[in-house]
Amino acid sequence: MRVWRKVSGLLKDHNSIWIASLSRRTALRNPDIEAAVIKATSHDEFSMNMKNVDRVFRWLRLSSTNLKPLIWAISNRTEKTKSWVVAIKVLILMHGLYSTRLPCVQRIGRLTFDLSNFEDGHSRNREMQGINAFIRTYFTFLDKKSYFLFMELEEKRSMVKLNKNMMVVQNLENEEKENYSMVQDLVLVEKLQTLLDMLLDIRPLSNSSIVPLVLEAMDCVMTEIFDVYSRIRLGIARVLSRINSVGKAEAIMALKIMKKANIQGEELSLYFEFNKDIGVRNAKICPIVDQISNEEIKQLEEIINGVSNKSKKIDEIDQAIVIYEKKDSESKLKTIITDRWETFDEEHVAAIVKFTPRINPFADYLEPTSSTNNVPIKPQELPDLISFT
């Protein structure tokens, strides 16, 4: 049966490549990109074809206008498959695209394919249920991350526009600006904690689902966890460095985040141990998970329970918080996200965040740049928002 599946998969891949070669080159379709995507997401259930993954990344680095054909090729490949192998490889490929940190990738928004109800079409036995669940959970996270990146870009643009128009922020006193900035930091940390919760749900649920491709996907998940967790801790460090100047409104938000951080810290430790046990490569190199001290939590509680009028204008801060509330009916976040955590003095963070080097599964396939964020030296032109009809 395994041999038949392998032969059948090879035939399907060759047939898909042949059909793609017959298509016309348009703004939406590129036969060469489609062929690279098919080869990168082949039916080989033992490993990714990283040579063709690299080809996919090269097309996108060559020009941001290749984003639409690339997303179309990935979506078309996903919609036609019932294979768990192809589905996992598609998700790993998409995760790799986000690892490139190319500006145009932030414009994708919600994923243009849906694996939230995925079921492998070639095997109905119980052994596949664990892999099916893994694919659905992994997809849910990537869909959320893609939307998060898109909103982050839009919110940064909103901030630039707000500053250009010389509106409300410019009229605030220096102390009120600090409060406003802290609310931004706190809201960003809350969002990152939500992403971390989703990451911690991604795991093989049975021994039968611990297969090479799943372990390869878990390597990517572990790398993502390191990145998200480091951003959370840096954001918390920023807040703790200004803990003596916070007002009641910020203290309430901060206390919730600190308690959540301690819970997640315990969950992370267990998650790392689990991944070490099943043989995930990146789990061998894990950060030290520190707990936020009781003294810092107690200090926030005292601010909340004590006098909160220390020259703070709570009404204005409450209005700032309302700006960030999510409108469920519109499914749009109104958070103004700052990226100032990136320039925060790491000496203040050293006692809180302790990381050792980790392996990026796509490190050898990302374009070398002068930036630690893998952003190309020359800015690329952003394409129009992805839309398919």
C-alpha positions in Angstrom: 0.0 0.0 0.0 2.8 2.4 0.9 4.6 1.7 -2.5 1.3 2.3 -4.4 0.7 5.6 -2.6 4.3 6.7 -3.5 3.9 5.8 -7.1 0.4 7.4 -7.3 1.8 10.5 -5.7 4.6 10.8 -8.2 2.2 10.4 -11.1 0.0 13.1 -9.6 2.9 15.5 -9.2 4.1 15.0 -12.7 0.6 15.4 -14.1 0.1 18.7 -12.2 3.5 20.0 -13.4 2.6 19.1 -17.0 -0.8 20.9 -16.7 0.8 23.9 -15.2 3.3 24.1 -18.1 0.4 24.4 -20.5 -1.1 27.5 -18.8 -0.6 31.0 -20.1 1.6 33.4 -18.3 -0.6 36.2 -16.9 -0.5 38.7 -13.9 -2.1 36.0 -11.9 -0.4 32.8 -13.2 3.2 31.9 -13.7 3.9 28.3 -14.9 7.5 28.4 -13.5 6.2 29.4 -10.0 3.5 26.8 -10.2 6.0 24.1 -11.0 8.2 25.2 -8.1 5.3 25.1 -5.7 4.2 21.6 -6.9 7.7 20.3 -6.4 8.1 21.9 -3.0 4.8 20.4 -1.9 5.3 17.0 -3.5 3.7 13.7 -2.2 6.9 12.5 -0.7 5.9 11.9 2.9 9.4 11.8 4.3 10.9 15.3 3.7 10.4 18.7 2.1 12.2 19.5 -1.1 14.1 22.4 0.2 15.8 23.1 -3.2 12.4 24.0 -4.6 11.4 25.8 -1.4 14.4 28.0 -2.1 13.2 28.5 -5.7 9.8 29.7 -4.4 11.6 32.2 -2.1 13.8 33.4 -4.9 10.8 34.2 -7.1 9.4 36.4 -4.3 12.7 38.1 -3.6 13.1 38.7 -7.3 10.0 40.9 -7.4 7.1 41.5 -5.1 4.8 41.3 -8.1 5.3 37.6 -8.0 3.3 37.4 -4.7 0.0 37.1 -6.5 1.0 34.2 -8.8 2.7 32.5 -5.8 -0.4 32.7 -3.6 -2.6 31.6 -6.5 -0.4 28.6 -7.1 -0.4 27.6 -3.4 -4.1 28.1 -3.1 -4.8 26.1 -6.3 -2.6 23.3 -5.1 -4.3 23.2 -1.7 -7.8 23.2 -3.0 -7.2 20.2 -5.2 -5.5 18.0 -2.7 -6.9 15.5 -0.3 -3.4 14.4 0.8 -2.2 15.1 4.3 1.4 15.2 3.0 0.7 18.0 0.5 -1.4 19.9 3.2 1.4 19.8 5.7 4.0 20.9 3.1 1.8 23.8 2.0 1.6 25.0 5.6 5.4 24.6 6.1 5.9 26.6 2.9 3.6 29.4 4.0 5.3 29.5 7.4 8.6 29.8 5.5 7.3 32.8 3.5 6.5 34.6 6.8 10.1 33.8 8.0 11.5 35.8 5.0 10.0 38.9 6.6 9.6 40.4 3.1 7.3 43.5 3.3 5.0 42.3 0.6 4.2 39.1 2.6 2.5 41.4 5.2 -0.1 42.3 2.6 -1.5 38.7 2.3 -4.0 39.1 5.1 -6.3 36.1 5.7 -5.1 33.0 3.9 -6.8 32.4 0.5 -7.3 28.6 1.2 -9.0 26.8 4.0 -7.7 23.7 5.9 -9.8 24.3 9.0 -11.9 21.2 8.3 -9.2 19.1 6.5 -9.6 15.3 6.3 -7.2 13.1 4.5 -9.0 11.5 1.5 -6.8 8.5 1.2 -7.1 6.9 4.6 -10.1 6.8 6.9 -8.6 4.9 9.8 -8.1 6.3 13.2 -4.4 6.7 12.8 -5.0 9.6 10.5 -7.1 11.6 13.0 -4.1 12.8 14.8 -2.5 14.2 11.7 -5.8 15.7 10.5 -6.1 17.5 13.8 -2.5 18.7 13.6 -3.1 20.2 10.1 -6.3 22.0 11.2 -4.6 23.5 14.3 -1.5 24.5 12.3 -3.6 26.2 9.7 -5.7 28.1 12.3 -2.5 29.6 13.7 -1.0 30.6 10.3 -4.3 32.1 9.3 -4.3 34.2 12.5 -0.6 35.1 12.1 -1.2 36.2 8.5 -4.0 38.5 9.6 -2.0 39.8 12.5 0.9 40.8 10.2 -1.6 42.5 7.9 -3.2 44.5 10.7 0.2 45.3 12.1 1.1 46.9 8.7 -2.2 48.8 8.5 -1.9 50.1 12.1 1.6 51.3 11.5 0.3 53.2 8.5 -2.4 54.7 10.6 0.1 55.9 13.1 2.1 57.6 10.4 -1.0 59.2 9.1 -2.0 60.3 12.6 1.4 61.9 13.2 1.3 63.6 9.8 -2.1 65.2 10.5 -0.8 66.5 13.9 -3.8 65.2 15.7 -4.7 64.2 19.3 -1.3 62.6 20.2 0.6 65.8 19.6 -1.6 67.8 21.9 -1.1 65.4 24.9 1.2 66.4 27.7 4.5 64.4 27.9 3.2 62.3 30.8 0.0 61.4 28.9 2.0 60.5 25.9 3.9 58.0 28.0 0.6 56.5 29.2 -0.7 56.3 25.6 2.5 54.5 24.5 2.3 52.1 27.4 -1.3 51.1 26.4 0.1 50.4 22.9 2.7 48.1 24.4 0.3 46.3 26.6 -2.2 45.7 23.8 0.6 44.4 21.6 1.7 42.0 24.3 -1.9 40.7 24.8 -2.1 39.9 21.1 1.2 38.1 21.1 0.0 36.1 24.1 -3.0 35.0 22.1 -0.7 33.9 19.3 1.4 32.0 21.8 -1.7 30.2 23.1 -2.4 29.1 19.6 1.1 27.9 19.0 1.0 25.8 22.2 -2.0 24.0 20.8 0.1 22.7 17.8 1.4 19.3 18.6 1.0 15.7 17.4 -1.8 14.2 19.5 -0.9 10.5 19.1 2.1 8.3 18.5 0.9 7.5 15.0 1.1 11.2 14.1 4.8 11.6 15.1 6.1 11.2 11.5 9.0 13.0 9.8 6.9 15.7 8.2 5.1 16.5 11.4 8.5 16.8 13.2 9.7 19.1 10.4 6.6 21.3 10.9 7.2 21.3 14.7 10.7 22.6 14.0 9.1 25.7 12.4 6.6 26.0 15.2 9.4 25.9 17.8 11.2 28.7 15.9 8.0 30.7 15.9 7.5 30.2 19.6 11.0 31.5 20.3 10.3 34.7 18.3 6.8 35.3 19.8 8.0 34.6 23.3 11.0 36.9 23.0 8.7 39.7 21.9 6.3 39.1 24.8 9.2 39.2 27.3 10.6 42.4 25.7 7.2 44.0 25.9 6.8 43.0 29.5 10.3 44.3 30.3 9.4 47.7 28.8 6.3 47.9 31.1 8.3 46.8 34.2 10.9 49.4 33.6 8.2 52.0 33.9 6.2 50.3 36.6 6.6 53.3 39.1 4.9 55.7 36.7 1.9 53.6 35.6 -1.7 54.6 36.5 -4.6 52.4 37.5 -5.9 51.8 34.0 -2.5 50.6 32.8 -1.9 48.7 36.0 -5.0 46.6 35.5 -4.0 45.7 32.0 -0.4 45.0 33.1 -1.5 42.8 36.0 -3.6 40.6 33.7 -0.7 40.3 31.3 1.8 39.4 34.0 -0.4 36.7 35.5 -1.0 35.3 32.0 2.8 35.4 31.3 3.4 33.2 34.4 0.8 30.7 33.3 2.2 30.6 29.8 5.7 30.2 31.2 4.7 27.0 33.0 3.0 25.8 29.8 6.1 26.5 27.8 8.3 24.5 30.0 6.0 21.5 29.6 5.8 22.1 25.9 9.5 22.2 25.5 9.9 18.9 27.4 7.2 17.3 25.3 9.0 18.3 22.1 12.3 17.0 23.4 10.7 13.7 24.1 9.3 13.2 20.6 12.5 14.3 18.9 11.9 17.8 17.7 15.3 19.2 16.7 14.8 22.8 17.8 13.5 21.7 21.2 17.0 20.7 22.2 17.9 24.4 22.3 15.3 26.2 24.4 15.2 29.5 26.3 15.1 29.7 30.1 11.6 30.4 31.1 11.6 32.8 34.0 8.6 33.7 36.1 7.6 37.3 36.9 8.4 38.0 40.6 5.7 38.3 43.2 7.1 41.7 44.2 6.4 43.1 40.7 2.9 41.6 40.7 2.3 43.0 44.2 3.4 46.4 43.2 0.8 46.5 40.4 -1.9 45.3 42.8 -1.0 48.1 45.1 -1.4 50.7 42.3 -4.8 49.2 41.4 -6.0 49.2 45.1 -4.4 52.5 46.1 -5.0 56.1 45.1 -5.0 56.3 41.3 -5.1 60.1 40.9 -1.3 60.6 40.7 -1.8 63.4 38.2 -3.2 60.8 35.8 -6.2 61.5 33.6 -7.9 58.1 33.7 -10.8 59.2 31.4 -8.3 59.9 28.6 -6.5 56.6 29.2 -9.8 54.8 29.1 -10.6 56.4 25.8 -7.2 55.2 24.5 -8.1 51.7 25.6 -11.4 51.8 23.7 -9.5 52.5 20.5 -7.9 49.1 20.7 -11.0 47.0 21.3 -11.9 44.4 18.7 -15.1 44.8 16.8 -16.4 41.3 16.4 -19.0 42.3 13.9 -16.3 43.7 11.5 -13.6 41.2 12.4 -11.1 44.1 12.4 -8.7 45.1 15.2 -8.2 48.7 15.9 -5.0 48.4 17.8 -2.2 50.9 17.1 0.8 48.7 17.3 4.2 50.2 18.0 7.5 48.6 17.0 9.5 50.5 19.6 10.2 47.3 21.5 12.7 46.5 18.8 15.0 49.4 20.0 14.5 48.7 23.7 17.8 48.6 25.6 18.5 44.9 26.0 20.5 45.4 29.1 17.2 46.0 30.9 15.9 42.8 29.5 18.8 40.6 30.3 17.5 39.5 33.7 14.2 38.6 32.2 14.8 37.1 28.8 17.5 34.5 28.5 17.9 32.8 25.1 20.3 30.5 23.6 20.7 30.2 19.8 18.1 28.2 18.0 17.8 26.6 14.5 15.7 28.3 11.9 14.6 25.6 9.5 14.6 28.1 6.6 17.9 29.9 7.6 19.9 28.5 4.7 17.3 29.5 2.2 16.7 33.1 3.3 18.5 35.9 1.5 21.5 37.3 3.4 20.9 40.9 4.4 22.3 43.4 6.7 19.2 43.3 8.9 18.5 40.9 11.7 14.9 40.8 10.5 15.8 39.4 7.1 14.3 42.4 5.4 15.9 43.2 2.0 18.3 46.1 1.9 16.5 47.7 -0.9 12.8 48.3 -0.2 10.4 46.5 -2.6 7.3 47.8 -4.2 4.2 46.6 -2.4 1.6 45.0 -4.7 -2.1 45.6 -4.5 -4.0 43.6 -1.9 -4.4 40.0 -2.9 -7.8 39.4 -4.4 -9.1 36.6 -6.6 -12.3 36.4 -8.6 
